[in-house]
Amino acid sequence: MLYALLGHAVSTSASVEDARRIVEGFADEFGLLATAEVLAYKVALASIDPAKLIEASQSVRAEVIESCRHDLVSDLRAEEPDALTNLHFGRYLDEALIGELSVFAKKLIADGEAKAYELARPLSYAPPRRTRRNAR
């Protein structure tokens, strides 16, 4: 429902700048993760222009990519436990964003800054499950 409302507001805005202000205002009010989650649940409606929505959300897309890049090169669980990680944005990452991350990761590997298994580490993390044994 929120995607439909945000998408309609952006699509019917008078200009791309107005559309950007709508998306950026939403992100300022509700945060990057909430904005990405709303934008991830696309609904095909005649009143929504998907291309205009992507154009209007460029600042959100840039922040998501930056957060994901930071996650690839940092041990966020140790350094910044509350930081947003690649796992947070899994539903939001589209082919273009995944392609950007892929280019970034390949460059890290080619430059000898990281090994492939080091980059995969953050993607495989899942918090420990609570069991009777570790509940205390």
Phi and psi in radians as a Rosetta constraint file:
Dihedral C 1 N 2 CA 2 C 2 CIRCULARHARMONIC -1.121 0.35
Dihedral N 2 CA 2 C 2 N 3 CIRCULARHARMONIC -0.639 0.35
Dihedral C 2 N 3 CA 3 C 3 CIRCULARHARMONIC -1.049 0.35
Dihedral N 3 CA 3 C 3 N 4 CIRCULARHARMONIC -0.765 0.35
Dihedral C 3 N 4 CA 4 C 4 CIRCULARHARMONIC -1.094 0.35
Dihedral N 4 CA 4 C 4 N 5 CIRCULARHARMONIC -0.740 0.35
Dihedral C 4 N 5 CA 5 C 5 CIRCULARHARMONIC -1.183 0.35
Dihedral N 5 CA 5 C 5 N 6 CIRCULARHARMONIC -0.821 0.35
Dihedral C 5 N 6 CA 6 C 6 CIRCULARHARMONIC -1.144 0.35
Dihedral N 6 CA 6 C 6 N 7 CIRCULARHARMONIC -0.771 0.35
Dihedral C 6 N 7 CA 7 C 7 CIRCULARHARMONIC -1.082 0.35
Dihedral N 7 CA 7 C 7 N 8 CIRCULARHARMONIC -0.715 0.35
Dihedral C 7 N 8 CA 8 C 8 CIRCULARHARMONIC -1.160 0.35
Dihedral N 8 CA 8 C 8 N 9 CIRCULARHARMONIC -0.753 0.35
Dihedral C 8 N 9 CA 9 C 9 CIRCULARHARMONIC -1.074 0.35
Dihedral N 9 CA 9 C 9 N 10 CIRCULARHARMONIC -0.755 0.35
Dihedral C 9 N 10 CA 10 C 10 CIRCULARHARMONIC -1.174 0.35
Dihedral N 10 CA 10 C 10 N 11 CIRCULARHARMONIC -0.809 0.35
Dihedral C 10 N 11 CA 11 C 11 CIRCULARHARMONIC -1.156 0.35
Dihedral N 11 CA 11 C 11 N 12 CIRCULARHARMONIC -0.500 0.35
Dihedral C 11 N 12 CA 12 C 12 CIRCULARHARMONIC -1.715 0.35
Dihedral N 12 CA 12 C 12 N 13 CIRCULARHARMONIC 0.070 0.35
Dihedral C 12 N 13 CA 13 C 13 CIRCULARHARMONIC -1.182 0.35
Dihedral N 13 CA 13 C 13 N 14 CIRCULARHARMONIC 2.705 0.35
Dihedral C 13 N 14 CA 14 C 14 CIRCULARHARMONIC -1.238 0.35
Dihedral N 14 CA 14 C 14 N 15 CIRCULARHARMONIC -0.502 0.35
Dihedral C 14 N 15 CA 15 C 15 CIRCULARHARMONIC -2.581 0.35
Dihedral N 15 CA 15 C 15 N 16 CIRCULARHARMONIC 2.920 0.35
Dihedral C 15 N 16 CA 16 C 16 CIRCULARHARMONIC -1.106 0.35
Dihedral N 16 CA 16 C 16 N 17 CIRCULARHARMONIC -0.661 0.35
Dihedral C 16 N 17 CA 17 C 17 CIRCULARHARMONIC -1.091 0.35
Dihedral N 17 CA 17 C 17 N 18 CIRCULARHARMONIC -0.746 0.35
Dihedral C 17 N 18 CA 18 C 18 CIRCULARHARMONIC -1.090 0.35
Dihedral N 18 CA 18 C 18 N 19 CIRCULARHARMONIC -0.716 0.35
Dihedral C 18 N 19 CA 19 C 19 CIRCULARHARMONIC -1.089 0.35
Dihedral N 19 CA 19 C 19 N 20 CIRCULARHARMONIC -0.753 0.35
Dihedral C 19 N 20 CA 20 C 20 CIRCULARHARMONIC -1.081 0.35
Dihedral N 20 CA 20 C 20 N 21 CIRCULARHARMONIC -0.734 0.35
Dihedral C 20 N 21 CA 21 C 21 CIRCULARHARMONIC -1.077 0.35
Dihedral N 21 CA 21 C 21 N 22 CIRCULARHARMONIC -0.645 0.35
Dihedral C 21 N 22 CA 22 C 22 CIRCULARHARMONIC -1.104 0.35
Dihedral N 22 CA 22 C 22 N 23 CIRCULARHARMONIC -0.867 0.35
Dihedral C 22 N 23 CA 23 C 23 CIRCULARHARMONIC -1.143 0.35
Dihedral N 23 CA 23 C 23 N 24 CIRCULARHARMONIC -0.776 0.35
Dihedral C 23 N 24 CA 24 C 24 CIRCULARHARMONIC -1.133 0.35
Dihedral N 24 CA 24 C 24 N 25 CIRCULARHARMONIC -0.635 0.35
Dihedral C 24 N 25 CA 25 C 25 CIRCULARHARMONIC -1.123 0.35
Dihedral N 25 CA 25 C 25 N 26 CIRCULARHARMONIC -0.723 0.35
Dihedral C 25 N 26 CA 26 C 26 CIRCULARHARMONIC -1.076 0.35
Dihedral N 26 CA 26 C 26 N 27 CIRCULARHARMONIC -0.794 0.35
Dihedral C 26 N 27 CA 27 C 27 CIRCULARHARMONIC -1.121 0.35
Dihedral N 27 CA 27 C 27 N 28 CIRCULARHARMONIC -0.703 0.35
Dihedral C 27 N 28 CA 28 C 28 CIRCULARHARMONIC -1.100 0.35
Dihedral N 28 CA 28 C 28 N 29 CIRCULARHARMONIC -0.702 0.35
Dihedral C 28 N 29 CA 29 C 29 CIRCULARHARMONIC -1.296 0.35
Dihedral N 29 CA 29 C 29 N 30 CIRCULARHARMONIC -0.737 0.35
Dihedral C 29 N 30 CA 30 C 30 CIRCULARHARMONIC -1.962 0.35
Dihedral N 30 CA 30 C 30 N 31 CIRCULARHARMONIC -0.164 0.35
Dihedral C 30 N 31 CA 31 C 31 CIRCULARHARMONIC 1.691 0.35
Dihedral N 31 CA 31 C 31 N 32 CIRCULARHARMONIC 2.839 0.35
Dihedral C 31 N 32 CA 32 C 32 CIRCULARHARMONIC -1.124 0.35
Dihedral N 32 CA 32 C 32 N 33 CIRCULARHARMONIC -0.814 0.35
Dihedral C 32 N 33 CA 33 C 33 CIRCULARHARMONIC -1.108 0.35
Dihedral N 33 CA 33 C 33 N 34 CIRCULARHARMONIC -0.807 0.35
Dihedral C 33 N 34 CA 34 C 34 CIRCULARHARMONIC -1.081 0.35
Dihedral N 34 CA 34 C 34 N 35 CIRCULARHARMONIC -0.698 0.35
Dihedral C 34 N 35 CA 35 C 35 CIRCULARHARMONIC -1.123 0.35
Dihedral N 35 CA 35 C 35 N 36 CIRCULARHARMONIC -0.793 0.35
Dihedral C 35 N 36 CA 36 C 36 CIRCULARHARMONIC -1.089 0.35
Dihedral N 36 CA 36 C 36 N 37 CIRCULARHARMONIC -0.691 0.35
Dihedral C 36 N 37 CA 37 C 37 CIRCULARHARMONIC -1.134 0.35
Dihedral N 37 CA 37 C 37 N 38 CIRCULARHARMONIC -0.717 0.35
Dihedral C 37 N 38 CA 38 C 38 CIRCULARHARMONIC -1.111 0.35
Dihedral N 38 CA 38 C 38 N 39 CIRCULARHARMONIC -0.812 0.35
Dihedral C 38 N 39 CA 39 C 39 CIRCULARHARMONIC -1.200 0.35
Dihedral N 39 CA 39 C 39 N 40 CIRCULARHARMONIC -0.350 0.35
Dihedral C 39 N 40 CA 40 C 40 CIRCULARHARMONIC -1.284 0.35
Dihedral N 40 CA 40 C 40 N 41 CIRCULARHARMONIC -0.487 0.35
Dihedral C 40 N 41 CA 41 C 41 CIRCULARHARMONIC -1.639 0.35
Dihedral N 41 CA 41 C 41 N 42 CIRCULARHARMONIC 1.338 0.35
Dihedral C 41 N 42 CA 42 C 42 CIRCULARHARMONIC -1.253 0.35
Dihedral N 42 CA 42 C 42 N 43 CIRCULARHARMONIC 2.418 0.35
Dihedral C 42 N 43 CA 43 C 43 CIRCULARHARMONIC -2.199 0.35
Dihedral N 43 CA 43 C 43 N 44 CIRCULARHARMONIC 2.256 0.35
Dihedral C 43 N 44 CA 44 C 44 CIRCULARHARMONIC -1.415 0.35
Dihedral N 44 CA 44 C 44 N 45 CIRCULARHARMONIC 1.875 0.35
Dihedral C 44 N 45 CA 45 C 45 CIRCULARHARMONIC -2.278 0.35
Dihedral N 45 CA 45 C 45 N 46 CIRCULARHARMONIC 2.524 0.35
Dihedral C 45 N 46 CA 46 C 46 CIRCULARHARMONIC -1.049 0.35
Dihedral N 46 CA 46 C 46 N 47 CIRCULARHARMONIC -0.507 0.35
Dihedral C 46 N 47 CA 47 C 47 CIRCULARHARMONIC -1.454 0.35
Dihedral N 47 CA 47 C 47 N 48 CIRCULARHARMONIC -0.030 0.35
Dihedral C 47 N 48 CA 48 C 48 CIRCULARHARMONIC -1.905 0.35
Dihedral N 48 CA 48 C 48 N 49 CIRCULARHARMONIC 2.208 0.35
Dihedral C 48 N 49 CA 49 C 49 CIRCULARHARMONIC -1.737 0.35
Dihedral N 49 CA 49 C 49 N 50 CIRCULARHARMONIC 1.745 0.35
Dihedral C 49 N 50 CA 50 C 50 CIRCULARHARMONIC -1.006 0.35
Dihedral N 50 CA 50 C 50 N 51 CIRCULARHARMONIC -0.648 0.35
Dihedral C 50 N 51 CA 51 C 51 CIRCULARHARMONIC -1.149 0.35
Dihedral N 51 CA 51 C 51 N 52 CIRCULARHARMONIC -0.717 0.35
Dihedral C 51 N 52 CA 52 C 52 CIRCULARHARMONIC -1.177 0.35
Dihedral N 52 CA 52 C 52 N 53 CIRCULARHARMONIC -0.614 0.35
Dihedral C 52 N 53 CA 53 C 53 CIRCULARHARMONIC -1.164 0.35
Dihedral N 53 CA 53 C 53 N 54 CIRCULARHARMONIC -0.731 0.35
Dihedral C 53 N 54 CA 54 C 54 CIRCULARHARMONIC -1.127 0.35
Dihedral N 54 CA 54 C 54 N 55 CIRCULARHARMONIC -0.773 0.35
Dihedral C 54 N 55 CA 55 C 55 CIRCULARHARMONIC -1.053 0.35
Dihedral N 55 CA 55 C 55 N 56 CIRCULARHARMONIC -0.738 0.35
Dihedral C 55 N 56 CA 56 C 56 CIRCULARHARMONIC -1.226 0.35
Dihedral N 56 CA 56 C 56 N 57 CIRCULARHARMONIC -0.399 0.35
Dihedral C 56 N 57 CA 57 C 57 CIRCULARHARMONIC -1.749 0.35
Dihedral N 57 CA 57 C 57 N 58 CIRCULARHARMONIC 0.382 0.35
Dihedral C 57 N 58 CA 58 C 58 CIRCULARHARMONIC -1.041 0.35
Dihedral N 58 CA 58 C 58 N 59 CIRCULARHARMONIC -0.656 0.35
Dihedral C 58 N 59 CA 59 C 59 CIRCULARHARMONIC -1.189 0.35
Dihedral N 59 CA 59 C 59 N 60 CIRCULARHARMONIC -0.645 0.35
Dihedral C 59 N 60 CA 60 C 60 CIRCULARHARMONIC -1.151 0.35
Dihedral N 60 CA 60 C 60 N 61 CIRCULARHARMONIC -0.783 0.35
Dihedral C 60 N 61 CA 61 C 61 CIRCULARHARMONIC -1.055 0.35
Dihedral N 61 CA 61 C 61 N 62 CIRCULARHARMONIC -0.702 0.35
Dihedral C 61 N 62 CA 62 C 62 CIRCULARHARMONIC -1.147 0.35
Dihedral N 62 CA 62 C 62 N 63 CIRCULARHARMONIC -0.702 0.35
Dihedral C 62 N 63 CA 63 C 63 CIRCULARHARMONIC -1.165 0.35
Dihedral N 63 CA 63 C 63 N 64 CIRCULARHARMONIC -0.689 0.35
Dihedral C 63 N 64 CA 64 C 64 CIRCULARHARMONIC -1.105 0.35
Dihedral N 64 CA 64 C 64 N 65 CIRCULARHARMONIC -0.814 0.35
Dihedral C 64 N 65 CA 65 C 65 CIRCULARHARMONIC -1.068 0.35
Dihedral N 65 CA 65 C 65 N 66 CIRCULARHARMONIC -0.762 0.35
Dihedral C 65 N 66 CA 66 C 66 CIRCULARHARMONIC -1.086 0.35
Dihedral N 66 CA 66 C 66 N 67 CIRCULARHARMONIC -0.735 0.35
Dihedral C 66 N 67 CA 67 C 67 CIRCULARHARMONIC -1.100 0.35
Dihedral N 67 CA 67 C 67 N 68 CIRCULARHARMONIC -0.739 0.35
Dihedral C 67 N 68 CA 68 C 68 CIRCULARHARMONIC -1.180 0.35
Dihedral N 68 CA 68 C 68 N 69 CIRCULARHARMONIC -0.702 0.35
Dihedral C 68 N 69 CA 69 C 69 CIRCULARHARMONIC -1.083 0.35
Dihedral N 69 CA 69 C 69 N 70 CIRCULARHARMONIC -0.770 0.35
Dihedral C 69 N 70 CA 70 C 70 CIRCULARHARMONIC -1.056 0.35
Dihedral N 70 CA 70 C 70 N 71 CIRCULARHARMONIC -0.694 0.35
Dihedral C 70 N 71 CA 71 C 71 CIRCULARHARMONIC -1.106 0.35
Dihedral N 71 CA 71 C 71 N 72 CIRCULARHARMONIC -0.673 0.35
Dihedral C 71 N 72 CA 72 C 72 CIRCULARHARMONIC -1.145 0.35
Dihedral N 72 CA 72 C 72 N 73 CIRCULARHARMONIC -0.539 0.35
Dihedral C 72 N 73 CA 73 C 73 CIRCULARHARMONIC -1.843 0.35
Dihedral N 73 CA 73 C 73 N 74 CIRCULARHARMONIC 0.082 0.35
Dihedral C 73 N 74 CA 74 C 74 CIRCULARHARMONIC -2.267 0.35
Dihedral N 74 CA 74 C 74 N 75 CIRCULARHARMONIC 2.739 0.35
Dihedral C 74 N 75 CA 75 C 75 CIRCULARHARMONIC -1.708 0.35
Dihedral N 75 CA 75 C 75 N 76 CIRCULARHARMONIC 1.396 0.35
Dihedral C 75 N 76 CA 76 C 76 CIRCULARHARMONIC -1.107 0.35
Dihedral N 76 CA 76 C 76 N 77 CIRCULARHARMONIC -0.558 0.35
Dihedral C 76 N 77 CA 77 C 77 CIRCULARHARMONIC -1.060 0.35
Dihedral N 77 CA 77 C 77 N 78 CIRCULARHARMONIC -0.624 0.35
Dihedral C 77 N 78 CA 78 C 78 CIRCULARHARMONIC -1.516 0.35
Dihedral N 78 CA 78 C 78 N 79 CIRCULARHARMONIC -0.724 0.35
Dihedral C 78 N 79 CA 79 C 79 CIRCULARHARMONIC -1.494 0.35
Dihedral N 79 CA 79 C 79 N 80 CIRCULARHARMONIC -0.747 0.35
Dihedral C 79 N 80 CA 80 C 80 CIRCULARHARMONIC -2.472 0.35
Dihedral N 80 CA 80 C 80 N 81 CIRCULARHARMONIC 1.340 0.35
Dihedral C 80 N 81 CA 81 C 81 CIRCULARHARMONIC -1.006 0.35
Dihedral N 81 CA 81 C 81 N 82 CIRCULARHARMONIC -0.407 0.35
Dihedral C 81 N 82 CA 82 C 82 CIRCULARHARMONIC -1.649 0.35
Dihedral N 82 CA 82 C 82 N 83 CIRCULARHARMONIC 0.025 0.35
Dihedral C 82 N 83 CA 83 C 83 CIRCULARHARMONIC -1.205 0.35
Dihedral N 83 CA 83 C 83 N 84 CIRCULARHARMONIC 2.647 0.35
Dihedral C 83 N 84 CA 84 C 84 CIRCULARHARMONIC -1.358 0.35
Dihedral N 84 CA 84 C 84 N 85 CIRCULARHARMONIC 2.407 0.35
Dihedral C 84 N 85 CA 85 C 85 CIRCULARHARMONIC -2.072 0.35
Dihedral N 85 CA 85 C 85 N 86 CIRCULARHARMONIC 3.062 0.35
Dihedral C 85 N 86 CA 86 C 86 CIRCULARHARMONIC -0.979 0.35
Dihedral N 86 CA 86 C 86 N 87 CIRCULARHARMONIC -0.642 0.35
Dihedral C 86 N 87 CA 87 C 87 CIRCULARHARMONIC -1.104 0.35
Dihedral N 87 CA 87 C 87 N 88 CIRCULARHARMONIC -0.585 0.35
Dihedral C 87 N 88 CA 88 C 88 CIRCULARHARMONIC -1.103 0.35
Dihedral N 88 CA 88 C 88 N 89 CIRCULARHARMONIC -0.569 0.35
Dihedral C 88 N 89 CA 89 C 89 CIRCULARHARMONIC -1.780 0.35
Dihedral N 89 CA 89 C 89 N 90 CIRCULARHARMONIC 0.197 0.35
Dihedral C 89 N 90 CA 90 C 90 CIRCULARHARMONIC -0.894 0.35
Dihedral N 90 CA 90 C 90 N 91 CIRCULARHARMONIC -0.748 0.35
Dihedral C 90 N 91 CA 91 C 91 CIRCULARHARMONIC -1.302 0.35
Dihedral N 91 CA 91 C 91 N 92 CIRCULARHARMONIC -0.448 0.35
Dihedral C 91 N 92 CA 92 C 92 CIRCULARHARMONIC -1.443 0.35
Dihedral N 92 CA 92 C 92 N 93 CIRCULARHARMONIC -0.549 0.35
Dihedral C 92 N 93 CA 93 C 93 CIRCULARHARMONIC -1.114 0.35
Dihedral N 93 CA 93 C 93 N 94 CIRCULARHARMONIC 2.019 0.35
Dihedral C 93 N 94 CA 94 C 94 CIRCULARHARMONIC -1.684 0.35
Dihedral N 94 CA 94 C 94 N 95 CIRCULARHARMONIC -3.095 0.35
Dihedral C 94 N 95 CA 95 C 95 CIRCULARHARMONIC -1.009 0.35
Dihedral N 95 CA 95 C 95 N 96 CIRCULARHARMONIC -0.702 0.35
Dihedral C 95 N 96 CA 96 C 96 CIRCULARHARMONIC -1.135 0.35
Dihedral N 96 CA 96 C 96 N 97 CIRCULARHARMONIC -0.772 0.35
Dihedral C 96 N 97 CA 97 C 97 CIRCULARHARMONIC -1.207 0.35
Dihedral N 97 CA 97 C 97 N 98 CIRCULARHARMONIC -0.693 0.35
Dihedral C 97 N 98 CA 98 C 98 CIRCULARHARMONIC -1.110 0.35
Dihedral N 98 CA 98 C 98 N 99 CIRCULARHARMONIC -0.688 0.35
Dihedral C 98 N 99 CA 99 C 99 CIRCULARHARMONIC -1.066 0.35
Dihedral N 99 CA 99 C 99 N 100 CIRCULARHARMONIC -0.740 0.35
Dihedral C 99 N 100 CA 100 C 100 CIRCULARHARMONIC -1.087 0.35
Dihedral N 100 CA 100 C 100 N 101 CIRCULARHARMONIC -0.767 0.35
Dihedral C 100 N 101 CA 101 C 101 CIRCULARHARMONIC -1.127 0.35
Dihedral N 101 CA 101 C 101 N 102 CIRCULARHARMONIC -0.653 0.35
Dihedral C 101 N 102 CA 102 C 102 CIRCULARHARMONIC -1.101 0.35
Dihedral N 102 CA 102 C 102 N 103 CIRCULARHARMONIC -0.796 0.35
Dihedral C 102 N 103 CA 103 C 103 CIRCULARHARMONIC -1.051 0.35
Dihedral N 103 CA 103 C 103 N 104 CIRCULARHARMONIC -0.765 0.35
Dihedral C 103 N 104 CA 104 C 104 CIRCULARHARMONIC -1.064 0.35
Dihedral N 104 CA 104 C 104 N 105 CIRCULARHARMONIC -0.827 0.35
Dihedral C 104 N 105 CA 105 C 105 CIRCULARHARMONIC -1.136 0.35
Dihedral N 105 CA 105 C 105 N 106 CIRCULARHARMONIC -0.752 0.35
Dihedral C 105 N 106 CA 106 C 106 CIRCULARHARMONIC -1.074 0.35
Dihedral N 106 CA 106 C 106 N 107 CIRCULARHARMONIC -0.636 0.35
Dihedral C 106 N 107 CA 107 C 107 CIRCULARHARMONIC -1.184 0.35
Dihedral N 107 CA 107 C 107 N 108 CIRCULARHARMONIC -0.725 0.35
Dihedral C 107 N 108 CA 108 C 108 CIRCULARHARMONIC -1.014 0.35
Dihedral N 108 CA 108 C 108 N 109 CIRCULARHARMONIC -0.755 0.35
Dihedral C 108 N 109 CA 109 C 109 CIRCULARHARMONIC -1.198 0.35
Dihedral N 109 CA 109 C 109 N 110 CIRCULARHARMONIC -0.814 0.35
Dihedral C 109 N 110 CA 110 C 110 CIRCULARHARMONIC -1.084 0.35
Dihedral N 110 CA 110 C 110 N 111 CIRCULARHARMONIC -0.634 0.35
Dihedral C 110 N 111 CA 111 C 111 CIRCULARHARMONIC -1.423 0.35
Dihedral N 111 CA 111 C 111 N 112 CIRCULARHARMONIC -0.019 0.35
Dihedral C 111 N 112 CA 112 C 112 CIRCULARHARMONIC 1.312 0.35
Dihedral N 112 CA 112 C 112 N 113 CIRCULARHARMONIC 0.255 0.35
Dihedral C 112 N 113 CA 113 C 113 CIRCULARHARMONIC -1.429 0.35
Dihedral N 113 CA 113 C 113 N 114 CIRCULARHARMONIC -0.320 0.35
Dihedral C 113 N 114 CA 114 C 114 CIRCULARHARMONIC -2.741 0.35
Dihedral N 114 CA 114 C 114 N 115 CIRCULARHARMONIC 2.722 0.35
Dihedral C 114 N 115 CA 115 C 115 CIRCULARHARMONIC -1.753 0.35
Dihedral N 115 CA 115 C 115 N 116 CIRCULARHARMONIC 2.679 0.35
Dihedral C 115 N 116 CA 116 C 116 CIRCULARHARMONIC -0.985 0.35
Dihedral N 116 CA 116 C 116 N 117 CIRCULARHARMONIC -0.721 0.35
Dihedral C 116 N 117 CA 117 C 117 CIRCULARHARMONIC -1.163 0.35
Dihedral N 117 CA 117 C 117 N 118 CIRCULARHARMONIC -0.480 0.35
Dihedral C 117 N 118 CA 118 C 118 CIRCULARHARMONIC -1.224 0.35
Dihedral N 118 CA 118 C 118 N 119 CIRCULARHARMONIC -0.615 0.35
Dihedral C 118 N 119 CA 119 C 119 CIRCULARHARMONIC -1.301 0.35
Dihedral N 119 CA 119 C 119 N 120 CIRCULARHARMONIC -0.494 0.35
Dihedral C 119 N 120 CA 120 C 120 CIRCULARHARMONIC -1.342 0.35
Dihedral N 120 CA 120 C 120 N 121 CIRCULARHARMONIC -0.395 0.35
Dihedral C 120 N 121 CA 121 C 121 CIRCULARHARMONIC -0.900 0.35
Dihedral N 121 CA 121 C 121 N 122 CIRCULARHARMONIC -0.899 0.35
Dihedral C 121 N 122 CA 122 C 122 CIRCULARHARMONIC -1.128 0.35
Dihedral N 122 CA 122 C 122 N 123 CIRCULARHARMONIC -0.453 0.35
Dihedral C 122 N 123 CA 123 C 123 CIRCULARHARMONIC -1.323 0.35
Dihedral N 123 CA 123 C 123 N 124 CIRCULARHARMONIC -0.332 0.35
Dihedral C 123 N 124 CA 124 C 124 CIRCULARHARMONIC -1.759 0.35
Dihedral N 124 CA 124 C 124 N 125 CIRCULARHARMONIC 0.046 0.35
Dihedral C 124 N 125 CA 125 C 125 CIRCULARHARMONIC -1.305 0.35
Dihedral N 125 CA 125 C 125 N 126 CIRCULARHARMONIC 2.341 0.35
Dihedral C 125 N 126 CA 126 C 126 CIRCULARHARMONIC -2.363 0.35
Dihedral N 126 CA 126 C 126 N 127 CIRCULARHARMONIC 2.386 0.35
Dihedral C 126 N 127 CA 127 C 127 CIRCULARHARMONIC -1.063 0.35
Dihedral N 127 CA 127 C 127 N 128 CIRCULARHARMONIC 2.606 0.35
Dihedral C 127 N 128 CA 128 C 128 CIRCULARHARMONIC -1.083 0.35
Dihedral N 128 CA 128 C 128 N 129 CIRCULARHARMONIC 2.470 0.35
Dihedral C 128 N 129 CA 129 C 129 CIRCULARHARMONIC -1.340 0.35
Dihedral N 129 CA 129 C 129 N 130 CIRCULARHARMONIC 2.525 0.35
Dihedral C 129 N 130 CA 130 C 130 CIRCULARHARMONIC -1.398 0.35
Dihedral N 130 CA 130 C 130 N 131 CIRCULARHARMONIC 2.173 0.35
Dihedral C 130 N 131 CA 131 C 131 CIRCULARHARMONIC -2.203 0.35
Dihedral N 131 CA 131 C 131 N 132 CIRCULARHARMONIC 3.026 0.35
Dihedral C 131 N 132 CA 132 C 132 CIRCULARHARMONIC -1.054 0.35
Dihedral N 132 CA 132 C 132 N 133 CIRCULARHARMONIC -0.608 0.35
Dihedral C 132 N 133 CA 133 C 133 CIRCULARHARMONIC -1.165 0.35
Dihedral N 133 CA 133 C 133 N 134 CIRCULARHARMONIC -0.724 0.35
Dihedral C 133 N 134 CA 134 C 134 CIRCULARHARMONIC -1.838 0.35
Dihedral N 134 CA 134 C 134 N 135 CIRCULARHARMONIC 0.185 0.35
Dihedral C 134 N 135 CA 135 C 135 CIRCULARHARMONIC -1.267 0.35
Dihedral N 135 CA 135 C 135 N 136 CIRCULARHARMONIC -0.338 0.35
